[in-house]
Amino acid sequence: MTDPTDVTDPTDLPSPSLPLSGRVAVVTGVSRRRGIGFAVAARLASMGADLVVHHFAPHDAAQPWGSDDVAEVLAELRGRLAPGRRLVDVSLDLGQADASDALVAAGVAAFGHLDVLVCNHARSGGDGRLADVTAAMLDTHWDVNTRATLLATRAFAAQHDGRPGGRVVWMTSGQLHGPMSGSIAYAASKAALAGVTASVAADLADRGILLNTVNPGPVNTGYLDDRSDPGIAGVHASFPGGSAGEPDDPARLIAWLVSDEGRWVVGQTLSTEGGFRR
């Protein structure tokens, strides 16, 4: 974690040009420039937020698309911060039971309070069809995708002091709209978040925190580059414009939801899929 040297001024007020000025946003799963987490963090930085950025590069390194140099990713995000704003980063394996509490504690230690939590992290790989799925597959996806999100939200809510602007955004997938037969463990863990959104949102709303869940649809974070692959080409062809989404597409919605402009949207699971046809 970056060692902070100062504290955010709690008297900072949002302005039209910097609508998140004075607010501190936690974004998980930020370790690749082409990831949704990076796009979200970049947008919130441009809106004046201070950032707590979570990353766990070993996960990405094990994926076909590989990992980026995290130091370079963080340097680029720092370059997008508004004047006087700061970024601290935390490397944690959110599959560990105490990691979510540690993440929030690190943010509070750095800034004194947190206003926004975007749970973008996800476990990818190690999955299969129903006939192949094992207890371990189910557990590892649950631990990272579902348990960590719920526990991070619990810890975030516990530190929230009721000031305006409390926001939480979860990420789900398109399993609400069609089958994901080859990714049973992943789909189950993400479906659980969509299913419990309304219940947790009702709880948090009484404490001045607004929760919504976003389904970004197929977004090319690197895994949809090879259009010579018929399956990948078919994904792109299923969009009206002939191309899958880019990371900034869902990031725009998330940035709006966590701003004051999104204050009337509560407890929803929103799809931002660009007309994707299943």
PyMOL commands that set and color helices and strands:
alter all, ss='L'
color gray80, all
select helices_A, chain A and resi 36-46+57-61+70-78+99-111+135-159+174-176+184-205+230-237+248-258+260-262
alter helices_A, ss='H'
color red, helices_A
select strands_A, chain A and resi 24-27+50-55+87-91+116-119+166-171+209-215+269-271
alter strands_A, ss='S'
color yellow, strands_A
deselect
rebuild
show_as cartoon
